[in-house]
Amino acid sequence: MKSTVIALIVIVFGCSICWGVEVAPRITDREIVERLTRLEEGQKAILREMDKRFESMDRRFESMDRQFESMDKRFESMDKRFDQLINVVIAIISAFAGIVAVTIGFAIWDRRTMIRPFETKIKAMESQLSDVAVRVAEEYDTEKLNRLIAAMKKCAGTNKEIADALRSFNLL
């Protein structure tokens, strides 16, 4: 059985190898030359087609370059617009800072002009008080004044009104 199986396999594969070989017809020199000329013409046609496609690609690239140039112009106009907006913002901030500075300056000036009359009045009052104090010091002896305060403190021990009065002037 084994030998028959092997024989069948050899026959099947042996015959299939024989069927796979095909006998080629004989080609003449003229046919070879004709085929080569057709190949050359086909290559030339392919080259012409490639040139046409490259030309169309060049046109597309040129149109893309024009589009990029228009986009560059748009970006340049946008840059100019941003510069203008930045200048406007700077102007607004500068105006605001100027207004704030003027307001603060006016407040300081107004405060000084408002205080000056009071300062002159206070200086006049101080000079008057110092004159009065000098006159009082000349008229009254400080020793007498101290004795008077001591007498008042002694009376404050028995009289509640005098004690309250001395306390209000921080003498008790």
C-alpha positions as CSV (number, residue, x, y, z in Angstrom):
1,M,0.0,0.0,0.0
2,K,2.8,2.3,0.8
3,S,4.4,1.8,-2.5
4,T,1.2,2.5,-4.4
5,V,0.7,5.8,-2.6
6,I,4.2,6.9,-3.3
7,A,3.9,5.9,-6.9
8,L,0.6,7.9,-7.2
9,I,2.3,10.9,-5.6
10,V,5.2,10.7,-8.0
11,I,3.0,10.4,-11.0
12,V,0.7,13.3,-10.0
13,F,3.6,15.7,-9.2
14,G,5.7,14.5,-12.1
15,C,2.9,15.1,-14.6
16,S,2.1,18.6,-13.2
17,I,5.7,19.7,-13.6
18,C,5.5,18.7,-17.3
19,W,2.3,20.6,-17.8
20,G,3.9,23.8,-16.3
21,V,6.4,24.2,-19.0
22,E,5.2,26.0,-22.1
23,V,7.1,26.2,-25.3
24,A,7.9,29.8,-26.4
25,P,7.4,30.8,-30.0
26,R,10.5,32.0,-31.9
27,I,10.8,35.8,-32.1
28,T,12.5,37.4,-35.0
29,D,14.8,40.4,-35.0
30,R,12.2,42.6,-36.7
31,E,9.6,41.8,-34.0
32,I,12.2,42.7,-31.3
33,V,13.0,46.1,-33.1
34,E,9.2,46.8,-33.4
35,R,8.6,46.1,-29.7
36,L,11.6,48.2,-28.7
37,T,10.3,51.2,-30.8
38,R,6.9,50.8,-29.2
39,L,8.6,50.8,-25.8
40,E,10.5,53.9,-26.7
41,E,7.3,55.6,-27.9
42,G,5.6,54.5,-24.7
43,Q,8.4,56.0,-22.6
44,K,8.2,59.2,-24.6
45,A,4.5,59.4,-24.0
46,I,5.0,58.7,-20.3
47,L,7.6,61.5,-20.2
48,R,5.3,63.9,-22.0
49,E,2.5,63.0,-19.5
50,M,4.9,63.5,-16.6
51,D,5.9,66.9,-18.0
52,K,2.3,67.9,-18.3
53,R,1.7,66.8,-14.7
54,F,4.7,68.7,-13.5
55,E,3.6,71.8,-15.3
56,S,0.1,71.5,-13.7
57,M,1.8,71.0,-10.4
58,D,3.9,74.1,-11.0
59,R,0.7,76.1,-11.8
60,R,-0.8,74.8,-8.6
61,F,2.3,75.8,-6.6
62,E,2.2,79.3,-8.2
63,S,-1.5,79.6,-7.2
64,M,-0.6,78.5,-3.7
65,D,2.2,81.1,-3.6
66,R,-0.3,83.7,-4.6
67,Q,-2.6,82.6,-1.8
68,F,0.2,82.7,0.7
69,E,1.1,86.2,-0.5
70,S,-2.5,87.3,0.1
71,M,-2.4,85.6,3.5
72,D,0.8,87.4,4.3
73,K,-0.8,90.7,3.4
74,R,-3.7,89.9,5.6
75,F,-1.4,89.1,8.5
76,E,0.5,92.3,7.9
77,S,-2.8,94.3,8.1
78,M,-3.7,92.4,11.3
79,D,-0.3,93.3,12.8
80,K,-0.9,96.9,11.9
81,R,-4.3,96.8,13.5
82,F,-2.9,95.2,16.7
83,D,-0.2,97.9,16.8
84,Q,-3.0,100.5,16.5
85,L,-5.0,98.9,19.3
86,I,-1.9,98.7,21.5
87,N,-1.3,102.4,20.9
88,V,-4.9,103.2,21.8
89,V,-4.6,101.2,25.1
90,I,-1.3,103.0,25.9
91,A,-3.0,106.3,25.3
92,I,-6.0,105.4,27.5
93,I,-3.7,104.2,30.3
94,S,-1.6,107.4,30.0
95,A,-4.7,109.6,30.1
96,F,-5.9,107.7,33.2
97,A,-2.5,108.1,34.9
98,G,-2.5,111.8,34.1
99,I,-6.0,112.3,35.5
100,V,-5.0,110.5,38.7
101,A,-1.8,112.5,39.0
102,V,-3.7,115.8,38.5
103,T,-6.3,114.8,41.0
104,I,-3.7,113.9,43.7
105,G,-1.8,117.1,43.0
106,F,-5.0,119.2,43.3
107,A,-5.9,117.5,46.6
108,I,-2.5,118.2,48.0
109,W,-2.6,121.8,46.8
110,D,-6.1,122.3,48.2
111,R,-5.1,120.8,51.5
112,R,-2.2,123.2,51.8
113,T,-4.2,126.2,50.8
114,M,-6.9,125.2,53.2
115,I,-4.5,124.7,56.1
116,R,-2.6,127.9,55.7
117,P,-5.3,130.2,57.1
118,F,-5.7,127.9,60.1
119,E,-1.9,127.9,60.6
120,T,-1.8,131.7,60.6
121,K,-4.7,131.8,63.1
122,I,-3.1,129.2,65.3
123,K,0.2,131.1,65.2
124,A,-1.6,134.3,66.1
125,M,-3.4,132.6,69.0
126,E,-0.1,131.0,70.2
127,S,1.6,134.4,70.2
128,Q,-1.4,135.9,72.1
129,L,-1.4,133.0,74.6
130,S,2.4,133.3,75.1
131,D,1.9,137.1,75.7
132,V,-0.9,136.4,78.1
133,A,1.2,133.7,79.9
134,V,4.1,136.1,80.2
135,R,1.8,138.8,81.6
136,V,0.1,136.4,84.0
137,A,3.5,135.1,85.1
138,E,4.7,138.6,85.7
139,E,1.5,139.6,87.6
140,Y,1.2,136.4,89.7
141,D,3.8,134.8,91.6
142,T,4.0,131.0,91.0
143,E,4.5,130.5,94.8
144,K,1.2,132.1,95.4
145,L,-0.5,130.0,92.8
146,N,0.9,126.8,94.3
147,R,-0.4,127.8,97.8
148,L,-3.8,128.6,96.3
149,I,-4.0,125.1,94.7
150,A,-3.0,123.5,98.0
151,A,-5.7,125.5,99.8
152,M,-8.3,124.4,97.2
153,K,-7.2,120.7,97.7
154,K,-7.7,121.1,101.4
155,C,-11.2,122.5,100.9
156,A,-11.9,119.7,98.4
157,G,-11.7,117.2,101.2
158,T,-14.9,118.7,102.8
159,N,-16.6,120.3,99.7
160,K,-17.7,117.9,96.9
161,E,-18.2,120.6,94.3
162,I,-14.6,121.9,94.7
163,A,-13.3,118.3,94.5
164,D,-15.2,117.8,91.2
165,A,-13.9,121.0,89.8
166,L,-10.3,120.2,90.7
167,R,-10.6,116.7,89.2
168,S,-11.9,118.1,85.9
169,F,-8.7,120.2,85.6
170,N,-6.5,117.3,86.7
171,L,-5.4,119.2,89.8
172,L,-6.6,116.6,92.3
